């Protein structure tokens, strides 16, 4: 798809991140398996297929909160679409494609009929995202009170309130996405069959309320041309330019705060009124004003208007924040306008909601699987050679005889420089040097699929002949990323291919060290140990395995910490243990006092 007229205002880095999110973050195989389990009535199986861990028991919910709450919760769980939830969850960005860390996303609140007689805190169905950018991309589904609830249903800290956004996770409401993104019978900037509107079809004047999609297009185009206040006016929003009252060295005005935001202008008023109608306050705030400033949105008394102004974040009052997913343009539509993403490769429920007239080939389920690795041209000895992979071989193939390759290995062993095909082969297996652009893309594809838990995608690439000895730019091997995928399927294959359990990445960490440090499961750690991984290892700052286990409070690996201390006493940084001992002693003294 070619770039669309009136491109979204995204940096090249963010645009690239968002394209990769939609290609890798929720693999088509994950969507397919989760959908099968959900259709069979197995909500737990659907969660497991989508990488969602369930941290509660329905029987315990009934015991603590009553059968009415347990029944309402179970009804919601039967309609939960965990793969769609993952699709919409906030991302870290800044060049990354992984989930934003330590976020809480509230899905629903439940009150027992006899709430006055039950002193327990109000329970919420919510998910929490992973603590590490590069850690396993599993999320946890919880049923309990939510930390940071400043008032009844008003949240602070890193909490997103999706109770008014069931179209992002509830199968009964997914068709609402078209309206909630500013569309009518089609989404903004597109026809109902997914083809983009041409520049001649886009509005140049106010189209009126009868065409909500064109009205959204008009406001978006004005905003992207820099006419921020005109865009608000086009959406019927009154801008109050009064600056925040609290003095500061630098306090941006309303227009400056709004300019970088991908606002969904025409949906701001109905979304704020929906939130106000839920009884959480008289207006709503946007978190992203910056520089100690929030954006306050207040419905006017007429019932059909909205006022917007910048306010000091310390004096914003006890108002709820409007979730970003309710005030920003739908990222999927922005990506479709930019090119590089096709409508048929969206999540099926997103695709069906946005493009009801789109016909897709049978069996199309979300983002595509990996492409077969094509040969890559390399300049070698004054000629162009093709290097690549072939099924069943598992090695980087190049047009040089065994004798030539043996001579080149001998030359390299004596410190000689290598070039051409041989330099590519060496870089692929070491991570040091530069790969041709196309081969670098194949390497990145493999590691991104591992990053997002796409075990089957990784296996498909290995089956297609991709050399498993690959190292990425951080010198990680596939063994270093096993904590992100199903190691039961991959570890035996990688060991059979001869991968080194003691290989070091750019931070001096072995695969076992990474598994301990980055949240790998106890089962993976035990599998590495059973395979013979050494435990007398430290990283580039001299931390030992025992110190890492202590640092992150990994009670599940206490057995390994004890073993390291017994078999290798004194290994690791002495100063770190002394500091931790002193801190724990200080904490004990505080508790005693």
C-alpha positions, 0 to 999 in steps of 0.5 A: 500500500502506498503512503496516504495523502495527509500523513500522520505526524509520527517520527520515523522511529515511532512509525517503524516501531508501530509497523513492527508491533502490528507484524510481530506483537500478536502473531497470527498463530496466537490469534488462531489458537486463542480464537479456537479455545474461546469458541469452545468455551475455554476462556482459560485456554484462550488466555494461555494461548494469548500469553495471559496468566490468570492469577485468581480462582473463581471459587475463591472469588465466590467465597470472598465476594459472593456468587453474584460477583463470581457469576458476573466475572465469569460471564465477562471472562467467557467474552474476554478476547485476550489476543485482542486485549494484547493487540490494543495494550500500550507499547513502550515505543522509542524504537521498541515494540514491546509492551509498556512496563509496569502498567495496570489496565482496568477492565471492569469493576464488581460490587457485591449485592450486599456491599455495605456488609462486606468490608473488602476493597472493591475488586477490579478485573485488570491486567498488569504488564511485564516489569522489563522491556526485554523480558517475557511479554506475558501479561497477568490477569488479576481480580483484586483491588487496584493500587493507586485508586485515589477515589471511587473509580479514579486512578492515579499512577500507571493505571489505564481505565478501560471500563468504558472501552469494552470494545478493546477486549469484550467480544460483545462490543468489538463492533463499536470500534468503527464508531469509537474511532470516529467513523460512520459507515466507514472509518476516517480516510478509508472506504468500507472495503479498506481502500484509501480515500484519495486526496480529491475525496478528502474534505476541504470544508466542514462536511457537517455532522451527517458524515462523521468520518469526513468530519474526523478527517477534516479535524485531523488534516487541520491538526497535521497542518499545524492549525491546532485551534482550527482543528478543535473548532472543526470538532466543536471544541471550545479552546480556553487559552488561559495559561495555568495559574501556577508560575513556572520557569516554562509552562507550555500553552494549550496549543503547544501541549496539543500539537504533538498529540494524535488526537481523535478530535471528534470523539473527545466530547462523547468519550468525556461525557461517557466517563462523566456519566459513569459518575467519576467526576465533572470532566476528564484529564489527558496525561500527556500535557508534559512539563507539569501540565495536564489537559482538562476536558469539560462538557459545557452545559448545552449537552453538545459541546466541550471545553478544553484548557491547560491546567497545572497538574498539581491543581487539576483536582480529583478527576479521572484520566481519559485512557489514551486509547479513547483520546488518540487516533486508532494506531491501526488507521495511522499505520494503514495510511502510512503504508507497510500494513495491509487491512487483511493483516489486522486482528480479524475483529478489528478488520471486521469492525473497521472494514465490513465490505473487505473480502479477505482470502480464506484462512487469513488470521491476523499478521502474516507468518514469516517469509521464506528467507530469500538469497542475498547478493554480496560483493565478493572478490570483485563479483556479485555472489548470492548467499542464503539458506536452504531447508534441511541445511541450517547453514549460510550457503555461499558459492564457494567450495569446501576447499575455499572455505577451509582455506578461509577458516585457516586464514582467519585462525591466523588473524587474517582479514576476511571479506565478501561472503566469508565476512558475512558468514563470520558476522552472522555467527558472531554478531560483530560486523555488518550484514547486508541490509536484506540479511540483517532484516532476516536476522531481525525478523527471527529475533523479533518473533522470539521477542514476542513469544512467537515460538512457531514463527521461529521454528518455521524460519529454522525449518526454512533453513535459517542458520540457528548459529546466528547472533544479533547486534547484542551478540545474543544467540537463540539460547539467550532468548529462550526465556521469551519462547517455549523452550521445550520446543526449541532448546533440544533443537538448538543444542543438537545444532551445536549452540554453545551454552556458555556463549557470552552476549555483549554484556558478558552474560550466558544464556543461563544468566539471561534467563535468571536476570530477565524473568525466565521460568524456573523450568527453563533454568532447570533445563539449562542446568540439566543440559550442563550450563555452568553456574560459576559465571558473572556478567560484565559488572561482576554480578554472580547468579546468586547476586542476581537472584537476590537482587530480584527477589526470585524465591523460585530460584532460591535452590540455585542461589544456595547451590552457587553459594555452596559450590562457589563461595565468594564469587561476584562483587564483594561490595554488592553483597556488603551493600545488600547486607547493610540495607537489610540490616537497616530495614530490620532496625526500622521495623524494630523501632 
